[in-house]
Amino acid sequence: MEAVRYASLIAATITVGLMSGLFYGFSVSVMPALKRGDDRIVIEVMQRVNVAILNGWFLLGYLGALVFTGLALGLHVVDGPGGALVPLIAAFVCYVLAMVVTGGVNIPLNNALEKAGPVDRIADPAAVRRAFESPWVRANVWRTLLCTASAGFLAWALLVQGA
């Protein structure tokens, strides 16, 4: 049972780390690069990203982080209170909150961008961009911070588990 608990904790740390890195990458490179672009370019690129990201590798990280963190937490709860339980609870809560931000802000904004239609048919691309870009970037910063905190808590749990 100890090996399963440890393996779930390692898998949680890896998958949350992947999500943290993805969101961080958008925060520090993708969105700043797009900020300098034309309205239609920003819309087109983000429409393409929103389609391309829906793949098995993304889902493995996104849903895997939730499943593995929940599994690690559950296995530690079953075993009784211990040093890793507090950071695992914090990691799970932070990741769930990141998913809430994603589902409550980023995904609806992505869907609205898609509903705007093909970029060459958008009458007012500046308005579409204004409605999308700033709220999406703010929400992405929040989910980056939450995922990074979750990864930090998982690292703490790994440290305690290994001691």
Disulfide bonds with the S-S distance in Angstrom:
none
